Amino acid sequence: MAVEVVVLIPVLFMFTLFVVAGGRYVSARADADSTARDAARSASQAHTRADAVNAVQSAVSQGLRATRNCRPTGLTGNFESGGTAIVRLSCTVSYRDLGLLGIPGTIAVDAEGHAPIDTYRSTR
């Protein structure tokens, strides 16, 4: 019985680390997707492109936990009435503390959010 436990404990430990790594990735992916969506919505409510860029920066800084390392990589789309605001985020997920699994130190997560600009909204 003792031999089985000695062999089984490391396997269970590695499995637990694998589950933690998967959960960390899924959580970061969900955070990035929701923040990109919120940032696109904030940008679609701005009147100028400069205001939209500031709104995206504010939404990204407010929408993510301090443990997330994300940055907006672009605000695109046709910024006019009836158009679409598109925000892209690039995030990294750290696996440095899960070194026993052989996963690289960080993994990139990209997200994209789209929001329509109101047809009757004035843009400049």
C-alpha positions, 0 to 999 in steps of 0.5 A: 500500500505504501508503494502505491501511495508514493507513486500516486501522490506525484501523479495527483499533484501534477494533475492538480497543477494541470487543472490550476493551469487550465483554470488560470487560462480560462479565467484570463480568457474570460477577463480579456473577452469581457474587457475588450467588449466593455472597452469597445462599448465605451469607445462607441459612446465617445464623440471623437476618436481621441475620446474613444482612445481615452475611454478604451484605456480607462475601460481596460485599466478598470476592467482587469484585475491587477494580476492581468497584464493586458494592453490595448493593441488597437482601436479600429473600425469606421468611427462614424454614425452607424459604424462599428468600434473594434478594440483588440487586447493582448494579454499574457497569462503567467505560469511561472509558479507552475514550473513542474508542468513544463509549461512556458513562463507566459502564454499570450491571450488575444481578445477582440470586442465589437460595438455598434456606434449609434446611428443618431450619434454625432462623431467628429 
